[in-house]
C-alpha cells in the first residue's frame, strides 16, 4: 500500500494480527521493533505479551528491558538462566484475548527455535504475522540477493512463511534520511521479487519526517520508534 507524505503513524496500525513475529538478520533491529510494537499495542489499550525467544544473542535481548515493559503493563516471557525457553511460551497461542509479540534470535540459527512450535503456528495461521526486518546497512543484508538468500534460509529453518517486510535501515545515531531512502529502494526490489508488501518503514521520528518529505509517496506505514537497547557509551566519540 502506498502512502502520501506526511503520514507519521503514532504507533502500530490497529489492523495488526494477534501474533506478530519479528525475524531477520543479526543487527536488523528486531528487538527495538518488538519492544516498540508491544508498547504501542499497549498504548492502544490492548493486553500484550512479549515473548523473548532469542536464545542466540546474550547481549541484546528484549527481556533485558523487562522493567520498562512491565511498568507499561506488558507481560514478558523470557529464556531461563541456561537459555532454555520457559513452558509458558505456549500462552502465546492459548490466550486468545492477548496480543503476542515474539522477538526471535537473528539469522537462520536463531529462527530454528520456532520450528518446534510449527503445529501451533499452523493452527494460528489466520492470526499470525511474520515480519522480516531489514537493515540495508548490515553486511549480510546490503543487496537484494543477500536479503532474499537470508529470507529463504530463515523460512526453511523456522518452518514459517514471511508475510511482510520492514525497512529498518540505520547506522545508529549516524543514520540519515538518505540511508533510509536507499534501504527502501532496495527493499522495494526484494518485495517485488518475492511478492510481499512492505509493512513498515521504521526509525527515529525526525528521520522519518525527512524521509517522508523527500520521497513524497512511499510504500508502507511510517513507524516512529524510541531506542531502548543502545547504551549511551556506544555513541561516545573516541578520542
N, C-alpha and C positions, 0 to 999 in steps of 0.2 A: 504494500500500500504506500502511495506517495503522499507526502505532507508538504504544505506550503509553509514557509518560514514567515514569522517566528511561530514556533509551536512547542514551547518548552513544557514538557509534561512534569507536573508536580507529583512524582511517584509513578508506580507502575499502573498500567491500564487495568481497569476493573474486570476486563474480559479474560484475564489470565486463568488458565485451568487450575484445578485444585492442587495438583502436584507439579512442581517446577524443579527440573534437574539441570544444574549448571555443570557442563563439562567443557574441556578444552585443553590446550597446551599449557605446560607449566609457565607461569608468569602472565597468563592471559588476563587475569583479574577476576577469575570466577568467584573467589572468596569475597572480594569487595562487593560484587554484584549480588551474591547470595545474602550478605548482611543487609545491604540497602533494600533489596526486594522484600526481605522479611519485615524490616522496619516500616517500609511503605505500605505493605498489606495491613500491618497492624494499625497504622495511622488511618487506614480506610475503615477501621472498625472490625476487621476480621480476626478470628482466632488463628494464631500462626504457630507453627512448629518448625524449627530449623534443625535439620539433621546433618551433622558434620560427618561425612563418610570418607574423609581423606585420611587414609592410613599410610600415605606415601611421604608427604612433606611434614616434618616435625616442627617447622618454623613459622609457617603462615597458615593458620587454621582458624576457621570461623568460630570454633568453640573457645578460642582464646579471648574472644570478646563476649563471653557469656554474661558478664555483669551488665554491659550496655544493653544487650538483647533482653535479658530477663527484667531489667529495670523498665523496659518498654512494654513488657508483657508477652514477650516471645519465649516459648519453651524451647530449650536447647537440648539436643541429644548428641553426645559426642563419643569418640572412641575411648576405651578404657586405658589404663596406665600402660598396658602392653600393646596398645594399638588395635585391639580387637573391638569389633562393633558390638554394642550392647543389644540384648534381645528386644528392648523396647523400640528399636527402629521399625518393627512391624507396625507400630501405631501409626506410622505414616500412611499405611494402606488401610488400616482398620477404622481409624477415626475419620468418618466421612464429614464431620462438621468442622474440621480444622484444615486450613491451608498448610501445605508442606513445602518447604524449600530444602533441596538437597545440594550440598556443596561437595563435589566429587574431586578426588585427587587428580592431579594433572597427568596428561599423556595416557596412552593405552594401558600402561601398568596400573595407574590409579583407577581407571574405569572398569577394570576387571572385577572389582568387588561387586559391581551392580549385577553381574551375571547370575549370582546366587539367588537373586530375587526376581528372576525372569518371569516365573509364573505369576507372581503378584503384580508385576508391571503389566503383563499381558491382561490380567483381569481389570486393571485400572486404566487401560489404554484410552478410554473415552475422556478421562480427566487428567491426562498426562501431557506435559510439555517437556521436551528435551532440547535445551538451548545450548548451542555450541558457541563459545566465546572466543573471539579472535582479536589478538593484539598484533597488528601487522608489523610492529617494531621488534618482535621477538624473532630470533634466528630461524626457528622451525615453522614459522607461520608468516613469512615475509613475501611469499609468492602464492598465486592461486594453486599451483601444482602441489606445493608443500602443505597447504591447508587441506586440499582435497585428500591427499595421502593420509594426513593425520585424522581426518574425519572417517575415512574408511577403516583405519586401524582401531579407532575408538569404538566405532559401531560394532566391529567384529568382536572386540574384547568385552564390551559392555552388554552385547546382545540386545541393544536398543537402537531405534532409528531416530536420528536427529530430526527435529520438527521445524527448527528455525535457527537463524544466525544472529549474533550480536557483534557489532563493531565496537570494540573497546580499545582501539588503538591509542597507545600512550607511551610517553617517556617520563613517567612520574611527574615531578614538578617542572620538567623542561618541556612538557607537552605544548604543542601549538595547534591551532585550528587546522593548519596545513597538514599536520600529521594525521589528524582525524579524517580529513578530506581524502588524503592518499589511501588510507585504510579503507574508506568507503568505496572508492573506485575499485580497489582490488576485490573487496568483498562482493560487490555487485557482479563481478565476473564469476566468482565462486557460486553465488546464488543462482545465476543463470545456468551454469553448467549442471548444478545439482537439482535445480527446480525447487528451491526453497526460498521462503521470504526472509528478509532482514527484519527482525522483530524490533530491536532497539539499537540506537546509537548512544553510547553512554560516555560520560566524562564529567569533569567539573562544570558547574553551571556557566562560568564565564567562557569556557572553551566551546561549549555547545551553542551559546548565543552567537559567538563569532562564526562558528560553523554554519549556523542557520542563515546568517546574514550573507555569507559568501556563496552558499550553494543555492539558496532560493527555494528549490524544490528538491526533496530528497525522499528516499525510501526508508521507512521505519519510523518508530517513535523516538523522540529525544528523551533520554532518561538521565537526568542530573543525579550525580551521586556524591556522597560525602566519603572521605578517605578515612578508614578505620585501621587498616593493617600496616600502614607505613609509619615507622617510628621517626621522630624528629631527627635523630642522629644520621639517618640515611640521606638527608638532604643538606647536611652541612658541607660547606665548601672546604676542600682540602687545601692546606697552606703549603 
